[in-house]
Every structure is written in C-alpha cells, then in structure tokens.
C-alpha cells in the first residue's frame, strides 16, 4: 500500500471516529437526561465539554501519528520537500551553465 493511501486511511479513520464520537456522546448524554442523572439545561454543556476533550485527544493522536511518520521517513532516508526543491534549483543552475557553455563554444 502506498504511503499516500496509508495517510488517507489514517485521516479518514480520525474523521470517522470524530463523527461517531459526537453521535455517541449525544446519545449517551440524552440517555442520562432521560434517566434524570443530568439536567436538560446541563446536557448541551456536557456534550460540548466531552467533544472538546475528544478533539484534544484526537489532535494529540494526529500529532503522534505525524511524528511517527516523520521518523519513519527519516529512517527510510526519504528526502524532504525542501531537499528535493534544493536539488531542482541546483539542477536548473547546472543546466543553465551547460547551455551557456555550449553556446559560447559555437560562437
């Protein structure tokens, strides 16, 4: 499986988990309201608090996944975008120099 596919799957999993979590949290809080364990006036705040905690946890997981991916790419000696761009710039300079030298030889 390509790295892009892996990253897309991780992202999709995170988004799906966030959606499912909100639905589950709302359902659970509504159940608590129906049983009288939570007041209706407190239910929205409880959902918001739980969602905020879930989002923070998701951000931490995404951060850890990103860090692991970076470590993996470094261990596999995959060049960074900046390194590739630097090489492209060097190649362009070399090509220009060669072209100029060839033109000066023909004159």
BARO-983223 format. One line per 2 residues: number of its first residue (from 1); for each residue x, y, z of N, C-alpha, C. Coordinates in Angstrom, 2 decimals, padded with zeros to 5 digits. Each point is the difference from the previous one (the first is absolute). Layout:
NUM	X/Y/Z/X/Y/Z/X/Y/Z ~ ...
END
This chain:
1	000.86/-001.18/000.00/-000.86/001.18/000.00/000.90/001.24/000.00 ~ -000.32/000.98/-000.82/000.79/001.22/-000.11/-000.15/000.84/001.26
3	001.04/000.80/000.28/-000.02/000.86/001.19/-001.19/000.94/-000.05 ~ -000.34/000.51/-001.19/-001.15/000.90/-000.13/-001.28/-000.70/000.43
5	-000.15/-001.26/-000.38/-001.19/-000.76/000.39/-000.06/-000.19/001.51 ~ 001.16/-000.28/000.59/000.05/-000.18/001.46/-000.41/001.29/000.69
7	000.53/001.13/-000.47/-000.34/001.29/000.61/-001.48/000.31/-000.17 ~ -000.54/-000.28/-001.18/-001.44/000.23/-000.22/-000.85/-000.87/000.92
9	000.41/-001.24/000.21/-000.74/-000.90/000.88/000.04/000.49/001.44 ~ 001.17/000.47/000.44/000.13/000.52/001.37/-000.89/001.22/000.17
11	000.02/000.90/-001.00/-000.83/001.20/000.07/-001.49/-000.37/000.03 ~ -000.40/-000.89/-000.88/-001.41/-000.42/-000.06/-000.44/-000.63/001.32
13	000.87/-000.80/000.57/-000.31/-000.63/001.28/-000.23/001.06/001.07 ~ 000.84/001.02/000.01/-000.13/001.08/000.99/-001.30/000.76/-000.17
15	-000.34/000.35/-001.24/-001.24/000.74/-000.27/-001.20/-000.87/000.35 ~ 000.04/-001.26/-000.39/-001.10/-000.91/000.31/-000.18/-000.17/001.50
17	001.10/-000.12/000.69/-000.06/-000.16/001.46/-000.58/001.25/000.65 ~ 000.35/001.17/-000.51/-000.53/001.24/000.57/-001.50/000.08/-000.21
19	-000.49/-000.37/-001.18/-001.44/000.04/-000.27/-000.74/-000.99/000.88 ~ 000.52/-001.21/000.07/-000.64/-001.03/000.81/000.02/000.41/001.46
21	001.07/000.61/000.44/000.11/000.40/001.39/-001.07/001.02/000.36 ~ -000.22/000.99/-000.88/-001.00/001.02/000.29/-001.38/-000.63/000.12
23	-000.33/-000.89/-000.93/-001.29/-000.66/000.06/-000.13/-000.83/001.27 ~ 001.06/-000.72/000.35/-000.02/-000.84/001.20/-000.12/000.85/001.26
25	000.76/001.11/000.03/-000.05/000.88/001.18/-001.40/000.56/000.17 ~ -000.58/000.50/-001.10/-001.35/000.57/000.08/-001.01/-001.06/000.45
27	000.12/-001.20/-000.52/-000.91/-001.08/000.38/000.15/-000.33/001.48 ~ 001.24/-000.11/000.46/000.25/-000.33/001.40/-000.53/001.09/000.93
29	000.26/001.26/-000.36/-000.48/001.11/000.83/-001.52/000.03/000.00 ~ -000.63/-000.24/-001.15/-001.47/-000.04/-000.04/-000.55/-001.12/000.88
31	000.69/-001.14/000.00/-000.40/-001.09/000.88/000.09/000.42/001.47 ~ 001.06/000.71/000.34/000.17/000.48/001.38/-001.09/001.00/000.37
33	-000.39/000.84/-000.95/-001.08/000.97/000.24/-001.31/-000.73/000.24 ~ -000.28/-001.02/-000.83/-001.25/-000.76/000.14/-000.06/-000.73/001.34
35	001.15/-000.44/000.48/000.01/-000.70/001.30/000.04/000.97/001.18 ~ 000.11/001.30/-000.32/000.01/001.00/001.06/001.35/000.18/000.67
37	001.04/-000.55/-000.58/001.34/000.12/000.58/000.68/001.31/-000.39 ~ -000.48/000.61/-001.08/000.53/001.29/-000.46/-001.21/000.87/-000.35
39	000.07/001.28/000.38/-001.07/000.92/-000.33/000.08/000.38/-001.47 ~ -001.17/000.21/-000.61/-000.06/000.38/-001.42/000.83/001.26/-000.24
41	-000.05/000.96/000.95/000.72/001.26/-000.16/001.52/-000.22/000.02 ~ 000.45/-001.09/000.59/001.43/-000.29/000.08/000.48/-000.88/-001.16
43	-000.93/-000.59/-000.73/000.37/-000.99/-001.00/000.85/000.57/-001.14 ~ -000.37/001.18/-000.50/000.77/000.59/-001.10/001.43/000.31/000.42
45	000.15/000.52/001.22/001.34/000.32/000.49/000.82/-001.28/000.18 ~ -000.65/-001.04/000.48/000.69/-001.28/000.19/000.47/-000.55/-001.35
47	-000.86/000.06/-001.00/000.38/-000.46/-001.35/001.17/000.82/-000.50 ~ -000.07/001.33/000.15/001.09/000.87/-000.46/001.31/-000.33/000.71
49	-000.06/-000.19/001.32/001.21/-000.33/000.77/000.61/-001.32/-000.46 ~ -000.85/-001.00/-000.18/000.49/-001.31/-000.44/000.56/000.06/-001.42
51	-000.65/000.77/-000.86/000.50/000.15/-001.37/001.36/000.70/000.00 ~ 000.14/001.02/000.83/001.27/000.72/000.08/001.12/-000.93/000.47
53	-000.29/-000.81/001.01/000.99/-000.96/000.47/000.35/-001.01/-001.09 ~ -001.02/-000.43/-000.74/000.22/-000.94/-001.09/000.84/000.60/-001.11
55	-000.25/001.26/-000.32/000.77/000.68/-001.04/001.45/000.17/000.42 ~ 000.22/000.32/001.28/001.37/000.13/000.49/000.72/-001.35/-000.09
57	-000.70/-001.05/000.37/000.60/-001.34/-000.09/000.30/-000.35/-001.45 ~ -000.91/000.34/-000.91/000.20/-000.28/-001.41/001.21/000.77/-000.53
59	000.14/001.26/000.40/001.14/000.80/-000.43/001.31/-000.61/000.50 ~ -000.02/-000.49/001.23/001.20/-000.64/000.54/000.34/-001.26/-000.79
61	-001.01/-000.77/-000.36/000.23/-001.22/-000.79/000.54/000.37/-001.38 ~ -000.60/001.00/-000.64/000.48/000.43/-001.31/001.44/000.47/000.08
63	000.32/000.73/001.05/001.37/000.48/000.19/000.97/-001.17/000.16 ~ -000.41/-000.99/000.78/000.86/-001.18/000.18/000.17/-000.75/-001.32
65	-001.09/-000.15/-000.76/000.07/-000.70/-001.28/000.93/000.76/-000.95 ~ -000.16/001.32/-000.06/000.86/000.81/-000.87/001.47/-000.15/000.38
67	000.27/000.01/001.29/001.38/-000.14/000.48/000.55/-001.37/-000.38 ~ -000.79/-001.02/000.17/000.44/-001.37/-000.36/000.26/-000.11/-001.50
69	-000.85/000.63/-000.79/000.19/-000.03/-001.46/001.30/000.71/-000.36 ~ 000.24/001.15/000.62/001.26/000.72/-000.26/001.19/-000.87/000.36
71	-000.07/-000.65/001.16/001.10/-000.88/000.43/000.19/-001.14/-001.00 ~ -001.09/-000.56/-000.48/000.07/-001.09/-000.97/000.66/000.47/-001.29
73	-000.42/001.18/-000.48/000.56/000.52/-001.25/001.49/000.30/000.15 ~ 000.38/000.52/001.15/001.42/000.26/000.26/000.76/-001.32/000.03
75	-000.54/-001.00/000.66/000.68/-001.30/000.10/000.13/-000.67/-001.36 ~ -000.93/000.29/-000.91/000.05/-000.57/-001.34/000.83/000.90/-000.94
77	000.53/001.08/000.55/000.84/000.94/-000.75/-000.75/000.63/-001.17 ~ -001.28/000.29/000.20/-000.81/000.67/-001.02/000.29/001.50/000.08
79	000.36/000.61/-001.13/000.33/001.44/000.05/-001.24/000.84/000.30 ~ 000.24/001.12/000.67/-001.09/000.92/000.30/-000.33/000.82/-001.24
81	-001.12/000.67/000.04/-000.40/000.86/-001.11/001.04/001.10/-000.21 ~ 000.51/000.55/001.08/001.01/001.05/-000.09/001.27/-000.52/-000.67
83	000.40/-001.22/000.33/001.19/-000.59/-000.62/-000.20/-000.22/-001.49 ~ -001.19/-000.46/-000.39/-000.30/-000.21/-001.41/000.00/001.34/-000.74
85	-000.61/001.02/000.60/-000.03/001.32/-000.62/001.41/000.57/-000.16 ~ 000.86/-000.20/000.99/001.39/000.47/-000.08/000.73/-000.70/-001.15
87	-000.23/-001.30/-000.14/000.62/-000.74/-001.11/-000.52/000.49/-001.35 ~ -001.28/000.28/-000.10/-000.56/000.53/-001.24/000.66/001.33/-000.36
89	000.18/000.84/000.99/000.64/001.30/-000.24/001.44/-000.18/-000.46 ~ 000.72/-000.92/000.62/001.39/-000.26/-000.41/000.06/-000.53/-001.42
91	-000.93/-000.90/-000.34/-000.04/-000.55/-001.36/-000.28/001.11/-001.01 ~ -000.91/000.90/000.33/-000.33/001.10/-000.91/001.23/000.87/-000.25
93	000.77/000.27/001.05/001.22/000.81/-000.14/001.01/-000.74/-000.88 ~ 000.17/-001.28/000.25/000.94/-000.79/-000.80/-000.43/-000.05/-001.47
95	-001.29/-000.19/-000.25/-000.49/-000.03/-001.38/000.25/001.33/-000.70 ~ -000.23/001.08/000.72/000.23/001.33/-000.57/001.48/000.19/-000.31
97	000.86/-000.41/000.91/001.44/000.12/-000.19/000.45/-000.80/-001.22 ~ -000.48/-001.22/-000.12/000.36/-000.86/-001.14/-000.48/000.62/-001.30
99	-001.22/000.51/-000.01/-000.54/000.64/-001.20/000.83/001.20/-000.41 ~ 000.39/000.80/000.97/000.82/001.18/-000.28/001.36/-000.40/-000.55
101	000.58/-001.05/000.56/001.31/-000.47/-000.47/-000.11/-000.53/-001.43 ~ -001.07/-000.72/-000.29/-000.18/-000.53/-001.35/-000.21/001.14/-001.00
103	-000.72/001.03/000.39/-000.20/001.14/-000.88/001.32/000.74/-000.26 ~ 000.81/000.14/001.03/001.27/000.71/-000.17/000.98/-000.80/-000.87
105	-000.10/-001.32/-000.01/000.85/-000.84/-000.84/-000.37/000.12/-001.47 ~ -001.27/000.20/-000.27/-000.46/000.08/-001.40/000.21/001.38/-000.59
107	000.29/000.99/000.82/000.18/001.35/-000.52/001.38/000.26/-000.48
END
